[in-house]
Amino acid sequence: MTRGLLTAAAIVAAKPAGGAAIGQVVIATGFAAVARGGVSADDTVVVVGCGPVGLMAVLCAAGVAGRVIAVDGVAARRELAERLGAEAAAPEEAAAVVAAATGGLGADVVIEAAGSAGGLDASLKLARGRGVVSVVGAHFEPDYPLDNALMFERELTLRFSIGDPTADGGLLLSRLSSGELDPGAIVTHRLPLADAVEAYRLFDSREATKVVLSA
């Protein structure tokens, strides 16, 4: 299932204060990005790509990190990231915003959730020396030109995660139920199941970030 769409069969049986039920896999992937990135208090965290998974990473990081900067080319997604506690920047602004926020050092942790070669390129360049790039974007490029020199010079750590809803599900459901995590803000559209084709169109055209389908 596309991460931007959610049907009744994929809904978690927990509804946060915002009233929205969100797919457990999406939250688990965002949580994994933060956990495997080793995000801690006072860290500056950059999230590159603010689709559903990236926004869940913003939500999870905002409760831990000292500062979260969200990067996306879609203005509506940047607005959603701001509602979840991040500062927002367009891709062309990202380098300057991160440099200003860190005294030119770069981010402690960069979460790549765009799933594109360009997103991964940007993430590697936004990390500080000995920083961590935590990748949850889906990458299947057989010949991605990894900048080994940059990785070596900055001693960067690169980690890939899919998320583990089985292992982390209990913790996440508890946080959802208590309202500690409230992902309701990312639901931009609610449609009947009969309108699934339109839901896919909205998501593919980036008019929608998360669509909930109901019978």
C-alpha positions as CSV (number, residue, x, y, z in Angstrom):
1,M,0.0,0.0,0.0
2,T,1.2,3.5,-0.8
3,R,2.4,5.2,2.4
4,G,0.1,8.2,1.7
5,L,-3.1,6.1,1.7
6,L,-4.7,4.3,4.6
7,T,-7.7,1.9,4.5
8,A,-9.7,0.4,7.4
9,A,-7.6,-2.8,7.1
10,A,-4.4,-0.9,7.9
11,I,-5.7,1.4,10.7
12,V,-4.2,1.1,14.1
13,A,-6.7,0.6,16.9
14,A,-5.6,3.8,18.7
15,K,-6.9,7.3,18.1
16,P,-4.8,10.2,19.4
17,A,-6.2,13.5,20.6
18,G,-6.5,14.8,17.0
19,G,-9.0,12.0,16.3
20,A,-7.0,10.5,13.4
21,A,-6.0,6.8,13.2
22,I,-2.7,6.5,11.4
23,G,-1.1,3.5,9.9
24,Q,1.2,1.7,12.4
25,V,3.9,1.0,9.7
26,V,4.2,4.7,8.8
27,I,4.7,5.8,12.5
28,A,7.1,2.9,13.1
29,T,9.2,3.9,10.2
30,G,9.4,7.5,11.3
31,F,10.2,6.3,14.9
32,A,13.0,4.0,13.6
33,A,14.6,6.9,11.7
34,V,14.9,8.8,15.0
35,A,15.9,5.9,17.1
36,R,18.5,4.5,14.8
37,G,19.8,8.0,14.2
38,G,20.6,8.2,17.9
39,V,18.8,11.5,18.3
40,S,19.3,12.9,21.8
41,A,18.5,16.2,23.6
42,D,20.2,19.3,22.2
43,D,20.7,17.7,18.8
44,T,19.9,19.6,15.7
45,V,18.0,17.2,13.5
46,V,17.2,17.8,9.8
47,V,14.4,15.8,8.1
48,V,14.8,15.8,4.3
49,G,11.5,14.9,2.7
50,C,8.1,15.6,4.4
51,G,5.8,13.0,3.1
52,P,4.0,10.8,5.6
53,V,7.1,9.0,6.9
54,G,9.1,12.2,7.0
55,L,6.4,14.0,9.0
56,M,6.3,11.1,11.4
57,A,10.0,11.4,11.9
58,V,9.5,15.1,12.6
59,L,6.8,14.3,15.1
60,C,9.0,11.7,16.9
61,A,12.2,13.9,16.8
62,A,10.4,17.0,18.0
63,G,9.8,15.4,21.4
64,V,13.5,14.6,21.8
65,A,15.8,16.9,19.9
66,G,16.8,20.4,20.7
67,R,15.9,21.6,17.2
68,V,14.2,20.1,14.1
69,I,14.5,21.5,10.6
70,A,12.2,20.0,8.0
71,V,13.1,20.3,4.3
72,D,10.6,19.8,1.4
73,G,9.8,21.4,-1.9
74,V,6.0,21.4,-1.3
75,A,4.8,24.4,0.8
76,A,1.8,22.5,2.2
77,R,4.1,19.8,3.6
78,R,6.4,22.4,5.1
79,E,3.3,23.9,6.9
80,L,2.4,20.5,8.3
81,A,6.0,20.0,9.6
82,E,5.8,23.4,11.3
83,R,2.5,22.3,13.0
84,L,4.4,19.3,14.3
85,G,7.2,21.4,15.9
86,A,9.8,21.9,13.2
87,E,11.3,24.9,11.4
88,A,10.7,24.5,7.7
89,A,12.9,25.2,4.7
90,A,12.6,24.7,1.0
91,P,15.4,22.6,-0.5
92,E,17.2,25.6,-2.0
93,E,17.3,27.2,1.4
94,A,18.3,24.2,3.4
95,A,22.1,24.6,3.4
96,A,21.9,28.2,4.6
97,V,19.3,27.5,7.2
98,V,21.2,24.6,8.7
99,A,24.5,26.5,8.6
100,A,22.9,29.4,10.5
101,A,21.3,27.1,13.0
102,T,24.6,25.2,13.8
103,G,27.3,27.8,13.4
104,G,28.3,26.3,10.1
105,L,28.9,22.8,11.6
106,G,26.0,21.0,10.1
107,A,23.2,18.8,11.7
108,D,23.9,16.2,14.3
109,V,21.5,13.8,12.6
110,V,19.9,14.0,9.2
111,I,16.9,11.9,8.4
112,E,16.5,11.1,4.7
113,A,12.9,10.4,4.0
114,A,12.6,11.6,0.4
115,G,13.6,8.3,-1.2
116,S,15.5,10.0,-4.0
117,A,19.1,10.2,-5.0
118,G,18.9,14.0,-4.7
119,G,17.5,13.7,-1.2
120,L,20.3,11.4,-0.1
121,D,22.9,13.7,-1.7
122,A,21.5,16.7,0.2
123,S,21.4,14.7,3.4
124,L,25.1,13.8,3.3
125,K,26.0,17.4,2.7
126,L,23.9,18.7,5.6
127,A,25.4,16.5,8.3
128,R,28.2,17.7,10.5
129,G,31.5,15.9,10.9
130,R,30.9,12.6,12.7
131,G,27.2,13.1,12.2
132,V,24.6,10.4,11.4
133,V,22.5,10.1,8.2
134,S,19.5,8.0,9.0
135,V,17.8,6.8,5.8
136,V,14.2,5.6,5.7
137,G,13.5,6.7,2.2
138,A,13.1,3.7,-0.1
139,H,16.3,3.5,-2.3
140,F,16.7,0.9,-5.0
141,E,19.3,2.6,-7.2
142,P,21.8,-0.1,-8.3
143,D,24.4,2.5,-9.1
144,Y,24.0,5.3,-6.6
145,P,27.3,7.4,-6.7
146,L,28.0,7.5,-3.0
147,D,30.5,10.4,-2.3
148,N,33.1,8.3,-0.5
149,A,35.4,11.2,-0.1
150,L,32.8,13.2,1.8
151,M,31.9,10.2,3.9
152,F,35.5,9.6,4.8
153,E,36.5,13.2,5.4
154,R,33.5,13.9,7.7
155,E,33.6,10.4,9.3
156,L,29.8,10.1,8.6
157,T,27.7,7.2,9.8
158,L,25.1,6.0,7.3
159,R,22.2,3.8,8.5
160,F,19.2,2.4,6.7
161,S,16.0,1.5,8.4
162,I,12.6,0.2,7.4
163,G,10.9,0.3,10.8
164,D,9.7,-2.5,13.0
165,P,6.0,-2.2,14.0
166,T,6.1,-5.6,15.7
167,A,8.9,-4.6,18.1
168,D,7.9,-1.0,18.6
169,G,4.2,-1.3,18.2
170,G,3.4,-1.5,21.9
171,L,5.4,1.6,22.8
172,L,4.0,3.5,19.9
173,L,0.4,2.6,20.6
174,S,0.9,3.6,24.2
175,R,2.2,7.0,23.1
176,L,-0.6,7.4,20.7
177,S,-3.3,6.5,23.2
178,S,-1.8,8.9,25.8
179,G,-1.7,11.8,23.3
180,E,2.1,12.0,23.6
181,L,2.2,11.4,19.9
182,D,-0.6,13.1,17.9
183,P,-0.1,12.5,14.2
184,G,-3.6,13.7,13.3
185,A,-2.3,16.9,11.7
186,I,-0.8,15.0,8.7
187,V,-4.2,13.7,7.5
188,T,-5.2,16.1,4.8
189,H,-8.0,14.2,3.1
190,R,-10.8,11.8,4.2
191,L,-12.6,10.0,1.4
192,P,-15.0,7.0,1.1
193,L,-13.4,3.7,-0.1
194,A,-15.3,4.0,-3.3
195,D,-13.2,7.1,-4.1
196,A,-9.9,5.2,-3.9
197,V,-8.9,6.1,-7.4
198,E,-9.3,9.8,-6.6
199,A,-7.3,9.3,-3.4
200,Y,-4.4,7.9,-5.4
201,R,-4.6,10.8,-7.8
202,L,-4.5,13.3,-5.0
203,F,-1.5,11.6,-3.4
204,D,0.4,11.1,-6.7
205,S,-0.1,14.8,-7.6
206,R,1.1,15.9,-4.1
207,E,-2.3,17.6,-3.5
208,A,-2.6,15.3,-0.5
209,T,-0.1,14.1,2.1
210,K,-2.1,11.4,3.9
211,V,-5.5,10.2,2.8
212,V,-7.8,8.1,5.0
213,L,-10.2,5.9,3.2
214,S,-13.3,4.6,5.0
215,A,-16.1,2.2,4.1
